[in-house]
Amino acid sequence: MSQRVEEDEKGQTQLGPREVYVEELPDNDDSSVCGGSSDEEDEDRWKDARKQQELPSEYWHIQKLIKYMKAGNQTATVIALVCLKDQDLTQEMNQEAIREIGGLEVLVNLLETNDFKCKLGALSILSQITASLDTRRTITDLGGIPLLVRLLYDPSSQLQMLAAETIANTARIRKARKIVRKKDGIPKLVDLLDVPQVYLGSSIEELDQEKQDTVAVVRGSSKALWSLSKSQKNREVMRKAGCVKLLARLLRSVHEDIVLPVIGTIQQCASESKYQLAIQTEGIVEDLVRYLSSPNDDLKTHAASAIFKCAEDMTTRNAVRQHGGLDPLVGLIKSEKTRSNQPLLAACTGAVWKCAISPDNVRRLDELRTVNTLVGLLAEEDEQVLTNVVGALAECAKLAHNRDVIRKVQGIPPLVNLLNLTNQPLLENTTRVLGECAWDSECMAEIEEMDGVRLIWSLLKNDSPKVQAEAAWALVPCVQNAKNSGELVRSFVGGLELMVRLLYSPDNQVLACVCAAIAKVAQDRENLAVISDHGVVQMLSHLVKTRAVNKQANKITETNPDSSRNKSELKQNLLEEEDDDNLREHLAAAIANCCNWSTNCHEFGRLGAVTSLVEYMISERKQVHRTTALALANLSQDPFNCITLHQSRVVPYLLETIGSTDEELQEASAICLSNIRKLALTADTLKI
């Protein structure tokens, strides 16, 4: 009879049903059959004997100690624990010896005793053997986590330290992390971090035994919080318990074995927006930059990873530059030693990528000749490193001179080759950098020569909406700057149909980028004819009606401006309007260019697009006004649309935009007003 340990779908372990193996006896008394069964039993006994002979003597010694712990008195138990602690418990065979004879149940039970030595001995062993995954799961299933949390409240520093160390190991599995949170273990662990600054600023040799024990408790607690911070719910509990301020203090400690789990916890939490604000407030960015120059590779990795996550925010990006963080980051990715440490290289390239979002940072990176180094890293095989490298190049390529650098150092060929891979974040960044490079005519010629446009177009079929959006956006400069772009686009069999079909996408970003691409494609009359046959007019008309500006957004608070409910509704509406404005800008541009074929202009009016398009003039974004005015100017070429425009009261908006400093907007508004006026004069003449 044996007991199976099964793992559920969420990674949690459960005790499975006991299985009983019953040997079926033969139905007849044939001697040959009986003889075969006897031979199999002899063979099994021989194998068991051989297994016993192969096991080391330590295996049997450990099992004897467990038996003494089970059957002996208190003194015998303590002696057995001391002897067991002297064994090498890091070996899997020795851990298996403990598990097979039921030693884990005994150790967990000892945590409930009132004897200090028994609890101390049991914790000393558990803190070592819980490094094993199987042991962690078993301890959790045996109900050991609540007992460990209870020991955090014990007045003994030794028990607190060992309990925290054991929690740090067991909390690597999800079920254990959840139990610690449910049993309120996180606030206590955070409290244990609060020690006088003198403990943190003095080396371990300068402290007496009591203070050394306190430092050991801080070390164990910081390790436990590091493991627990893998859970988003745990991170929120930690933040509410005030951990950020304490982590900032510990980050300036002289004890490296404390700093490492602390900085690991910070980088684990740095993906949360609330933590990012707290990290800025507590001045942690300066400390992260300082640890980029540490001789400890793990510290450098976690510091760079934390910067990678926090640098999504502009304030953090600027702080990294102001504290001199760009120089060590670039120095690390240039180092040959870093090339052999993939986690460190990935963290540093990721930090450079996010920092490069700010133009001021790119200027400093240019002074350090970072683009040349990044292009050299395109030969790396690690896809996470490649994703970060290409992302950094995409940000740098927004400046024209860096596109020229990428081309001169032979960066275009490896970038185009990356389009053949399947990693979606990598494809997303690769299409972005190639799209930026395509604005340079010489880069575009090289991309076209390597058949890069076809590869980018093929990514419109990718399952990821982000890849689809970036591919469509990259096609905008490709179509604009390619030689004989009309013929190039038509050479992609089914390419235009694929592009029009993407207008069914539910993703706003995909729709905006596809509309921008259609606006460029439609400038070629033959291509416009093809997409018109595929129903682009009907799709754009449907989109323009569903994305009309919400005129009620500014009226929500009129009845009760102080209502919190109305304020939240207004905020939500404004966020949605901001998200839609990008789509409206490119959708209007697509309509403007699609009017120039056959009866498309009349069809837009018949399908009700004109009235909805007029509402776009309410938007506060000037780019939306410009493309909408261009669309209205082209639509006003049809007399039926002029009537609709006049009835939609577009004239006041046009009179306002005709005075804009944007010449293109001025001209489009004037043309639309002129066409409406001509129709009115013609109608008056006919009446006369």
Number of C-alpha atoms within 10 A of each C-alpha: 8 9 11 12 16 13 13 9 7 8 12 15 20 15 13 11 11 11 10 9 8 7 6 6 10 10 7 8 9 9 9 9 14 13 10 11 14 12 12 11 11 12 12 12 12 12 12 12 11 11 10 13 10 9 11 11 10 14 17 15 16 24 21 17 21 25 17 17 22 17 10 15 10 13 12 15 23 21 18 22 25 18 14 23 17 10 15 14 20 13 11 12 15 21 22 19 19 26 17 10 15 15 21 23 17 16 24 22 16 21 22 15 11 9 12 13 19 22 23 21 24 25 28 22 21 26 19 18 25 25 17 15 13 15 20 24 24 20 19 22 17 13 15 22 27 16 15 24 23 17 22 24 16 12 9 14 20 18 23 29 26 28 31 31 27 27 31 24 24 31 29 21 19 18 18 26 27 16 17 20 18 12 14 14 23 25 17 15 26 23 15 23 21 15 17 11 12 11 18 19 14 13 13 16 8 11 14 9 11 10 17 17 17 21 23 22 26 27 25 27 32 30 28 27 27 24 24 30 25 18 16 14 13 21 23 15 17 21 17 11 16 13 22 23 18 17 24 21 20 27 23 16 19 15 18 15 15 22 23 23 26 27 29 24 25 28 25 22 28 23 18 15 14 12 19 24 15 16 23 16 12 15 13 23 24 18 15 25 24 16 23 25 17 13 9 12 16 18 23 25 25 27 29 28 28 28 30 25 22 28 28 19 17 14 14 22 26 17 18 22 18 12 15 14 26 25 18 16 23 20 16 20 22 18 11 9 10 17 16 10 12 16 18 24 28 26 26 32 29 29 30 32 25 23 31 24 21 20 14 13 21 25 14 15 21 14 11 15 13 22 24 19 16 23 21 16 19 19 10 13 10 13 15 19 23 25 25 26 30 29 27 26 30 25 23 28 25 18 15 13 12 20 26 16 16 21 18 12 13 13 21 22 14 13 23 21 14 19 21 12 10 10 13 17 17 23 27 23 26 29 33 26 25 31 27 25 29 28 21 18 16 15 22 27 17 16 23 19 11 15 13 23 26 17 17 27 22 16 21 22 16 16 10 14 21 18 25 30 25 26 32 31 24 27 27 22 21 30 22 19 19 20 14 10 16 19 13 14 21 15 12 13 9 10 18 20 16 16 22 20 15 21 21 13 13 10 14 19 21 25 25 24 25 31 29 23 25 29 22 23 26 24 17 16 15 15 19 25 17 15 22 21 11 17 13 24 23 15 15 22 22 18 19 23 17 11 19 22 22 16 12 10 16 11 12 17 17 9 9 11 12 10 12 11 13 17 15 11 15 18 13 13 17 15 11 14 19 14 13 18 22 18 24 30 23 24 29 27 24 28 31 22 22 30 24 18 14 12 11 19 25 17 18 21 21 14 15 16 24 24 21 19 27 23 21 25 22 15 20 12 15 15 17 23 24 24 25 29 32 25 27 27 23 22 29 26 18 19 17 15 25 25 14 19 23 16 11 15 13 19 17 9 16 23 14 11 22 20 14 16 9 13 12 15 22 20 19 23 28 19 20 25 22 14 19 23 14 14 18 16 12 11 11 10 9 8 7 6
